Amino acid sequence: MLLGKYKIEMIKRIVESYKIEGLFVAIRWDECEARAGEKYFSERENHVRIHPILHFTEKDIWDYIRKHNVPYCKLYDKGYRSIGDDKDLVKPIPPHLPERAGREIAKEKIMERLRLLGYF
């Protein structure tokens, strides 16, 4: 989760340096519990986060990718469904389980705290 800390700091620095008023973020309600209560327009201290695909499901994402031939990471073809960095890579998850089923509960709690700090 060290990467998450750096990601938060970098995003904050960019938002402040460039006086960014709004960020488009590709998160979904069904990804994890911490995102389930998110809104389409999320006011932050000095910017607004816009979440246009909150209502999409994992299936909706893949339908869109296939329909529009969007390039994607080939690890998904090997059964991986939740891809972070090389330290966070979650082993392949069977399709009948939730997308983030391979993540430890403690990591999900950390994710919730990071989201409060600004992590996407």
MARBA-3410 file (N, C-alpha, C, O; in Angstrom, 1 decimal):
120
0.8,-1.2,0.0,0.0,0.0,0.0,0.9,1.3,0.0,0.3,2.4,0.0 ~ 2.2,1.1,0.0,3.0,2.2,-0.1,2.8,3.0,-1.4,2.8,4.3,-1.4 ~ 2.5,2.3,-2.5,2.2,2.9,-3.7,1.0,3.9,-3.6,0.9,5.0,-4.1 ~ 0.0,3.4,-2.8,-1.2,4.3,-2.6,-0.9,5.6,-1.9,-1.4,6.6,-2.3 ~ 0.1,5.5,-1.0,0.5,6.8,-0.3,1.1,7.7,-1.3,0.8,8.9,-1.3
2.0,7.2,-2.2,2.6,8.1,-3.2,1.6,8.6,-4.2,1.7,9.7,-4.6 ~ 0.7,7.8,-4.5,-0.4,8.2,-5.5,-1.2,9.3,-4.9,-1.4,10.3,-5.6 ~ -1.5,9.2,-3.6,-2.3,10.3,-3.0,-1.5,11.6,-3.0,-2.1,12.7,-3.4 ~ -0.3,11.6,-2.6,0.6,12.8,-2.6,0.7,13.4,-4.0,0.7,14.6,-4.1 ~ 1.0,12.5,-5.0,1.2,13.0,-6.3,-0.1,13.7,-6.8,0.0,14.8,-7.5
-1.2,13.1,-6.6,-2.5,13.6,-7.1,-2.8,15.0,-6.4,-3.2,15.9,-7.1 ~ -2.6,15.0,-5.1,-2.8,16.3,-4.4,-1.9,17.4,-4.9,-2.3,18.5,-5.1 ~ -0.6,17.0,-5.2,0.4,18.0,-5.7,-0.1,18.5,-7.1,0.0,19.7,-7.4 ~ -0.5,17.6,-8.0,-0.9,18.0,-9.3,-2.2,18.9,-9.3,-2.2,19.9,-9.9 ~ -3.1,18.5,-8.4,-4.4,19.3,-8.3,-4.0,20.7,-7.9,-4.6,21.7,-8.4
-3.2,20.8,-6.9,-2.8,22.1,-6.4,-2.0,22.9,-7.4,-2.2,24.1,-7.6 ~ -0.9,22.3,-7.9,0.0,23.0,-8.9,-0.7,23.5,-10.1,-0.5,24.6,-10.5 ~ -1.6,22.7,-10.7,-2.3,23.1,-11.9,-3.7,23.7,-11.6,-4.4,24.0,-12.6 ~ -4.0,23.9,-10.4,-5.3,24.4,-10.0,-6.5,23.7,-10.7,-7.4,24.3,-11.2 ~ -6.4,22.4,-10.6,-7.4,21.5,-11.3,-8.7,21.6,-10.4,-8.7,21.4,-9.2
-9.8,21.9,-11.1,-11.1,22.0,-10.4,-11.9,20.7,-10.4,-12.7,20.5,-9.6 ~ -11.6,19.8,-11.4,-12.4,18.6,-11.5,-11.5,17.4,-12.0,-10.7,17.7,-13.0 ~ -11.7,16.2,-11.5,-11.0,15.0,-12.0,-12.1,14.0,-12.4,-13.0,13.7,-11.6 ~ -11.9,13.4,-13.5,-12.7,12.2,-13.9,-12.0,11.0,-13.3,-10.9,10.8,-13.6 ~ -12.8,10.2,-12.6,-12.3,9.0,-12.0,-13.1,7.8,-12.4,-14.3,7.8,-12.3
-12.4,6.7,-12.7,-13.2,5.5,-13.2,-13.3,4.5,-12.1,-12.7,3.4,-12.1 ~ -14.1,4.8,-11.1,-14.4,3.8,-10.0,-15.9,3.4,-10.1,-16.7,4.1,-10.8 ~ -16.2,2.3,-9.5,-17.5,1.7,-9.6,-18.1,1.4,-8.2,-17.3,1.0,-7.3 ~ -19.4,1.5,-8.0,-20.0,1.1,-6.7,-19.7,-0.3,-6.4,-19.5,-0.6,-5.2 ~ -19.7,-1.2,-7.3,-19.5,-2.7,-7.0,-18.1,-3.1,-6.8,-17.9,-4.3,-6.5
-17.1,-2.2,-6.9,-15.7,-2.7,-6.7,-15.4,-3.1,-5.3,-14.7,-4.1,-5.1 ~ -15.8,-2.3,-4.3,-15.5,-2.6,-2.9,-16.5,-1.8,-2.0,-17.1,-0.8,-2.5 ~ -16.6,-2.2,-0.8,-17.5,-1.6,0.1,-17.2,-0.1,0.3,-18.1,0.7,0.5 ~ -15.9,0.3,0.3,-15.5,1.7,0.5,-16.0,2.6,-0.6,-16.2,3.8,-0.4 ~ -16.3,2.1,-1.8,-16.8,2.9,-2.9,-18.3,2.8,-3.1,-18.9,3.6,-3.9
-19.0,2.0,-2.3,-20.4,1.8,-2.5,-21.2,3.0,-2.2,-22.3,3.2,-2.8 ~ -20.8,3.9,-1.3,-21.5,5.1,-1.0,-21.1,6.3,-1.8,-21.6,7.4,-1.5 ~ -20.2,6.1,-2.7,-19.7,7.3,-3.5,-20.8,7.9,-4.4,-21.7,7.2,-4.7 ~ -20.6,9.2,-4.7,-21.6,9.9,-5.5,-21.0,10.2,-6.9,-19.7,10.2,-7.0 ~ -21.8,10.5,-7.8,-21.3,10.9,-9.2,-20.4,12.1,-9.1,-19.4,12.2,-9.8
-20.8,13.1,-8.3,-20.0,14.3,-8.1,-19.6,14.4,-6.6,-20.4,14.5,-5.7 ~ -18.3,14.2,-6.4,-17.8,14.1,-5.0,-16.9,15.4,-4.7,-15.8,15.5,-5.2 ~ -17.5,16.3,-3.9,-16.8,17.5,-3.5,-15.6,17.1,-2.6,-15.7,16.4,-1.6 ~ -14.4,17.7,-2.9,-13.2,17.5,-2.1,-12.8,18.9,-1.7,-13.5,19.9,-2.0 ~ -11.7,19.0,-0.9,-11.3,20.3,-0.4,-11.1,21.3,-1.4,-11.5,22.5,-1.3
-10.4,21.0,-2.5,-10.1,22.0,-3.5,-10.4,21.6,-5.0,-10.0,22.2,-5.9 ~ -11.2,20.5,-5.1,-11.6,20.0,-6.4,-12.9,19.1,-6.3,-13.3,18.8,-5.2 ~ -13.4,18.8,-7.5,-14.6,17.9,-7.5,-14.1,16.6,-8.3,-13.5,16.7,-9.3 ~ -14.5,15.5,-7.8,-14.2,14.2,-8.5,-15.5,13.8,-9.2,-16.6,13.8,-8.6 ~ -15.4,13.5,-10.5,-16.5,13.1,-11.3,-16.4,11.6,-11.6,-15.4,11.2,-12.1
-17.4,10.8,-11.2,-17.4,9.4,-11.4,-18.5,8.9,-12.4,-19.5,8.5,-12.0 ~ -18.2,9.0,-13.7,-19.2,8.8,-14.7,-19.6,7.3,-14.8,-20.7,7.0,-15.4 ~ -18.8,6.4,-14.3,-19.2,5.0,-14.5,-19.5,4.3,-13.2,-19.4,3.0,-13.1 ~ -19.9,5.0,-12.2,-20.2,4.4,-10.9,-21.2,3.3,-11.0,-21.0,2.3,-10.3 ~ -22.2,3.4,-11.8,-23.2,2.5,-11.9,-22.9,1.2,-12.8,-23.6,0.3,-12.8
-21.7,1.3,-13.5,-21.3,0.1,-14.3,-21.0,-1.1,-13.4,-20.6,-0.9,-12.2 ~ -21.2,-2.3,-13.9,-20.8,-3.5,-13.2,-19.5,-3.9,-13.9,-19.1,-3.4,-15.0 ~ -18.9,-4.9,-13.4,-17.7,-5.5,-14.0,-18.1,-6.0,-15.4,-17.3,-5.8,-16.4 ~ -19.2,-6.6,-15.6,-19.7,-7.1,-16.9,-19.9,-5.9,-17.8,-19.5,-6.0,-19.0 ~ -20.5,-4.8,-17.4,-20.6,-3.7,-18.2,-19.3,-3.2,-18.8,-19.2,-2.8,-20.0
-18.3,-3.2,-17.9,-16.9,-2.8,-18.4,-16.4,-3.6,-19.5,-16.0,-3.2,-20.5 ~ -16.5,-5.0,-19.3,-16.0,-5.9,-20.3,-16.9,-5.8,-21.6,-16.3,-6.0,-22.7 ~ -18.2,-5.6,-21.5,-19.0,-5.5,-22.7,-18.6,-4.3,-23.5,-18.5,-4.3,-24.7 ~ -18.3,-3.2,-22.8,-17.8,-1.9,-23.4,-16.5,-2.2,-24.1,-16.3,-1.8,-25.2 ~ -15.5,-2.8,-23.4,-14.2,-3.0,-23.9,-14.3,-3.9,-25.2,-13.6,-3.5,-26.2
-15.1,-4.9,-25.2,-15.2,-5.8,-26.4,-15.9,-5.0,-27.5,-15.5,-5.1,-28.7 ~ -17.0,-4.3,-27.2,-17.7,-3.6,-28.3,-16.9,-2.6,-29.0,-17.0,-2.4,-30.2 ~ -16.1,-1.9,-28.2,-15.3,-0.8,-28.8,-13.8,-1.1,-29.0,-13.0,-0.2,-29.3 ~ -13.4,-2.4,-28.8,-12.1,-2.8,-29.0,-11.0,-2.0,-28.2,-10.0,-1.6,-28.8 ~ -11.3,-1.8,-27.0,-10.5,-1.0,-26.1,-9.3,-1.9,-25.7,-9.5,-3.0,-25.2
-8.1,-1.4,-25.8,-6.9,-2.2,-25.3,-7.0,-2.4,-23.8,-7.5,-1.5,-23.1 ~ -6.5,-3.5,-23.3,-6.5,-3.8,-21.9,-5.3,-4.6,-21.5,-4.7,-5.2,-22.4 ~ -5.0,-4.7,-20.2,-3.8,-5.5,-19.7,-4.2,-7.0,-19.9,-5.2,-7.4,-19.6 ~ -3.2,-7.7,-20.5,-3.5,-9.1,-20.8,-3.5,-10.0,-19.6,-3.8,-11.2,-19.7 ~ -3.1,-9.5,-18.4,-3.3,-10.3,-17.2,-4.7,-10.7,-17.0,-5.0,-11.7,-16.4
-5.7,-9.9,-17.5,-7.1,-10.2,-17.3,-7.4,-11.5,-18.1,-8.3,-12.2,-17.6 ~ -6.7,-11.7,-19.2,-7.0,-13.0,-20.0,-6.5,-14.2,-19.2,-6.9,-15.3,-19.5 ~ -5.6,-14.0,-18.2,-5.1,-15.1,-17.4,-6.0,-15.3,-16.1,-5.6,-16.1,-15.2 ~ -7.1,-14.6,-16.0,-8.0,-14.8,-14.9,-7.8,-13.7,-13.8,-8.6,-13.8,-12.8 ~ -6.9,-12.8,-13.9,-6.8,-11.8,-12.9,-7.9,-10.8,-13.0,-8.3,-10.5,-14.2
-8.5,-10.3,-11.9,-9.6,-9.4,-12.0,-9.4,-8.2,-11.2,-10.2,-7.2,-11.4 ~ -8.4,-8.1,-10.4,-8.1,-6.9,-9.6,-6.6,-6.7,-9.7,-5.8,-7.4,-9.1 ~ -6.2,-5.7,-10.5,-4.7,-5.5,-10.8,-4.3,-4.2,-10.2,-4.8,-3.2,-10.5 ~ -3.3,-4.3,-9.4,-2.6,-3.1,-8.8,-1.2,-3.1,-9.3,-1.0,-3.2,-10.5 ~ -0.3,-2.9,-8.4,1.1,-2.9,-8.8,1.6,-4.4,-8.6,0.8,-5.2,-8.2
2.9,-4.6,-8.8,3.4,-6.0,-8.6,3.4,-6.5,-7.2,3.4,-7.7,-7.0 ~ 3.2,-5.6,-6.2,3.1,-6.1,-4.8,1.6,-6.3,-4.5,1.3,-7.1,-3.5 ~ 0.7,-5.7,-5.2,-0.7,-5.8,-4.9,-1.5,-6.8,-5.9,-2.7,-6.9,-5.7 ~ -0.8,-7.4,-6.8,-1.5,-8.2,-7.8,-2.2,-9.4,-7.1,-1.5,-10.2,-6.4 ~ -3.5,-9.5,-7.3,-4.3,-10.5,-6.6,-4.4,-11.7,-7.6,-4.6,-11.6,-8.8
-4.2,-12.9,-7.0,-4.2,-14.1,-7.8,-5.5,-14.2,-8.6,-6.5,-13.6,-8.2 ~ -5.6,-15.0,-9.7,-6.8,-15.2,-10.4,-8.0,-15.5,-9.5,-7.9,-16.4,-8.7 ~ -9.1,-14.9,-9.8,-10.3,-15.1,-9.0,-11.3,-15.8,-9.9,-11.6,-15.3,-11.0 ~ -12.0,-16.8,-9.4,-13.0,-17.5,-10.3,-14.2,-16.5,-10.5,-14.5,-15.6,-9.7 ~ -14.8,-16.5,-11.7,-15.8,-15.6,-12.1,-17.0,-15.5,-11.1,-17.7,-14.5,-11.1
-17.3,-16.6,-10.4,-18.5,-16.6,-9.5,-18.2,-15.8,-8.2,-19.2,-15.6,-7.4 ~ -17.0,-15.5,-7.9,-16.6,-14.7,-6.7,-16.6,-13.2,-7.0,-16.4,-12.8,-8.1 ~ -16.7,-12.4,-6.0,-16.6,-10.9,-6.2,-15.2,-10.6,-6.7,-14.2,-11.3,-6.5 ~ -15.2,-9.5,-7.5,-14.0,-9.1,-8.2,-12.7,-8.9,-7.3,-11.6,-9.3,-7.7 ~ -12.9,-8.5,-6.0,-11.8,-8.2,-5.1,-11.8,-9.3,-4.0,-11.3,-9.1,-2.9
-12.3,-10.5,-4.3,-12.4,-11.5,-3.3,-11.0,-12.0,-2.8,-10.9,-12.4,-1.6 ~ -10.0,-11.8,-3.6,-8.7,-12.3,-3.2,-8.0,-11.3,-2.3,-6.9,-11.6,-1.7 ~ -8.5,-10.1,-2.1,-7.9,-9.2,-1.2,-8.2,-9.5,0.2,-9.3,-9.9,0.6 ~ -7.3,-9.3,1.1,-7.5,-9.5,2.5,-8.4,-8.4,3.1,-8.4,-7.3,2.6 ~ -9.2,-8.8,4.1,-10.1,-7.8,4.7,-9.3,-6.6,5.3,-9.8,-5.5,5.2
-8.1,-6.9,5.8,-7.3,-5.8,6.3,-7.0,-4.8,5.2,-7.0,-3.6,5.4 ~ -6.7,-5.3,4.0,-6.4,-4.4,2.9,-7.6,-3.6,2.5,-7.5,-2.4,2.1 ~ -8.8,-4.2,2.6,-10.0,-3.4,2.3,-10.2,-2.3,3.3,-10.7,-1.2,2.9 ~ -9.9,-2.5,4.6,-10.0,-1.5,5.6,-9.0,-0.4,5.3,-9.3,0.8,5.5 ~ -7.8,-0.8,4.9,-6.8,0.2,4.6,-7.2,1.0,3.4,-7.1,2.3,3.3
-7.9,0.4,2.4,-8.4,1.0,1.2,-9.4,2.1,1.6,-9.4,3.2,1.1 ~ -10.3,1.7,2.6,-11.3,2.7,3.0,-10.6,3.9,3.6,-11.1,5.0,3.4 ~ -9.6,3.7,4.5,-8.9,4.8,5.1,-8.2,5.7,4.0,-8.2,6.9,4.1 ~ -7.6,5.0,3.0,-6.9,5.7,1.9,-7.9,6.6,1.1,-7.6,7.7,0.7 ~ -9.1,6.0,0.9,-10.1,6.8,0.1,-10.4,8.1,0.9,-10.7,9.1,0.2
-10.5,8.0,2.2,-10.8,9.2,2.9,-9.7,10.3,2.8,-9.9,11.5,2.9 ~ -8.4,9.8,2.5,-7.3,10.7,2.3,-7.2,11.2,0.9,-6.4,12.1,0.6 ~ -8.0,10.6,0.0,-8.0,11.1,-1.4,-7.6,10.0,-2.4,-7.5,10.3,-3.6 ~ -7.3,8.8,-2.0,-6.9,7.7,-2.9,-8.1,7.3,-3.8,-9.2,7.4,-3.3 ~ -7.8,7.0,-5.0,-8.9,6.6,-5.9,-9.1,5.1,-5.8,-9.9,4.6,-6.5
END
